[in-house]
Amino acid sequence: MRSCSVIKYIYGFKSLIMSSRSARTTRLKTRNLRKRVQTKSASSRHRNGESSMDATFCSEDSCSRYYLRRRSHSADGSSGNSVSLSDLSHQPMRKKKKKSNINPALQPQGRVAARYLQHELPDEVMFYIFSFLKELDLCNAAQVCRRFRSITNDHELWKVLYMEVFEYESPLMNPEPRVFQFVSPDDPNYDNPWKESFKQLYRGIHVSKNDLPLVETVKGKRIKGRNLIKFDTIESAYNFADTEEIEDPLIFVHTGTYRSEFLLIDSQVSLIGASGGNVEDNVIIERDTESTIMFVEGARRAYLGYMTLRFCPDSASAVPHHRHYALEVAENTQPVIDHCKIKSLSVVGAAVCVSGQNADPTIMNCSIRDCENVGLYVTDKAEGVYENNEISGNALAGIWVKNGANPIMRNNHIHHGRDVGVFTFDNGLGYFDNCDIHDNRIAGFEVKAGANPTVIHCEVHHGQTGGIYVHENGRGQFIENKIHSNNFAGVWITSNSDPTIRKNEIYNGQQGGVYIFGDGRGLIEHNNIYGNALAGIQIRTNSNPIVRHNKIHHGQHGGIYVHEKGKGLIEENEVYSNTLAGVWITTGSTPVLRRNRIHSGKQVGVYFYDNGHGVLEDNDIFNHLYSGVQIRTGSNPFIRKNKIWGGQNGGILVYNGGLGMIESNEIFDNAMAGIWIKTESNPILRHNKIHDGRDGGICIFNTGKGLLENNEIFRNAQAGVLISTQSHPILRRNRIFDGLAAGVEITNNACATLEENKIFNNKFGGLCLATGVDPIMKDNVIFGNHNMVDRAVNSGQCLYKISSYTSFPMHKFFRCRTCNTTERNAICVNCINTCHAGHDVEFIRHDRFFCDCGAGTLSKHCQLQGEPTQDTDTLYDSAAPMESHTLRVN
């Protein structure tokens, strides 16, 4: 009863609104209320200049009852109710109208009532009255005066109406076709976001399985405060919009599950879910026989948003479903799919299929997850933009791209798939930008069979196998991605594939960084590869990539590993601080390394072994814990124009049958010999400069061989060339000079062929031969050497004074039986004559040594020397280099 009374008051109040307008605009005071209302003019209606919502979502028909008191106008512009004076004289006298039975409190009382209503009635009362109005009535009330407009614009009034019609908990804006976005109720860009959303969406058709509060009824009369159209099914609403040819039709699908509807969209309709809470969870469209929703030709500007699409075929059905999908987009369409959850439980096919020429949808902010097949399938030259989607947990690939399809994928989250993350194959293309691809069971991104995608700014990580897998003639451009923490290699390239891997961060893999095998190729350029458990780049089995301008560092294994007939052009890379060798070359491999900087490794710089070959040219190789270059076991590289320096061990070590052409290199400032040749190795050394070593220039021992031609060997701390222990090299046309020890020393039953060498200006002598050594000599020039050993002997000095324990001057080698010295102790002739005078002494041989007496390592203090120094036994050869014990890892 109370509600009915309020409604009566409201509609009396509506009449009062109209009459109050008249009271403000007319100067004629009569006793006839009806006549006074009829004399309201158009000019008085527009005098206040107030804009209203009426023009936005009120048609003329729906609002005409508020202007029933207007006089209709005839065609000639005069009032339809006006009469001439002559006609008036012939008309009969009208009867006086009886008094109305309407409550006098609701009767307008001229200016007094209008003033009371517009200015004196409290805002709280007005707000309460307006709360019973619907949206069209509120718009009309807002035209009365500024105060009414202010009160009717209250956010709470419009929020209640808005949630009653649309169910949304935040205003949804439609600023332009196919664009729908929720905004905050306090958005400063809108005076009243709830009202503005009403204005933009009011044209929509509604679909609901439940009743909507569309109208109210008083005494059986329909109150037109709201003008909406409602259907029970989506299909019937779509058919109505199509039949009526509504421009840019908008259909709201309200809360509920809609099953078995045939939705073939071939027009520019917009379908959008309408619900409280999480809209897409509450509006569900489901089908079990054919595709749930199909967009076909004609749907160029269609929109689908904020709902769940499911394809749930009967598992017992014999109908094949490999061409049935939850969402299907056919050729010549451009729909927008926004904020949808899409799922298919069919074990074949895909959840979303985009197929055909000019199929160009925009799919954004959608979730495609936990499907029993492929998530998103783009094929047959289809295109489209796919962004901000979550694609996860699907039984097959998260995304398939094939048959010339060329989609644009941006900001997608593709993860925890039970297969590969993204699979491009059969000449598929695509542009993938800023996608997060992780925790997929197979590769994060797979490229196969002529596919050629572009992948940029993506993060591919924590794959249960590899990161990126390119095979079977795959191509692709992978640029500025982060590829890390995958269980296998970050990038795999095989079987004649030729991708471009450029400017990526490839790090922290549980195996290698980039793995190229099985005739793989590729351009590997400007990448930062570090912290991987195996080699930063591995090349094997006839693969032939181009590797350049990369940083390969801080690996837990080696930097670059080339094996099993691997090839490749490796140039201008920086390879440093790896746990094992900077570069390994083995088992018949023949890469070309040019202009690389290989340094600061914890083992060897470049390691050739087991028939490793190739070209090492114009590289800087420095500061390694082991040798800068090692060559062993049949390896035969061409090493040319490199700088090998600053090593904490030797420069180049050739051993265990190693070969090689070592030509025009600069080898200097290494802690041990510039070049070591040992154990049946037989390299060729030509035109090298070997200088300023902290040990010898070239050391050849333990049956080492080699041809040394036209080299410059100078300023080394030990012998320019030391030949020892049954070695037999050939030295021809070398210049050996300015050494801090001897020029050439031959000891320990070694031999040598010396032809046309120049040996001069060395401290301990030009050519020093141990007892029993008889080299082959021809046309050598030995001159201007200082012979500091003979001078020291002749002056009565202990030889330790000129050598300390770092040099090994060659002279007579004695031992003292009285002092119980062994063959590991050497005593110079002056100490024998002075310190051990009268002792039982023995001459051993003429050889290279330092004096242990002068070094203070014997029990008797040296009389020719100052305070004793603590030292080890004399070593007859320079300290042996550290050989690499790197394990072979396939």
Disulfide bonds with the S-S distance in Angstrom:
none
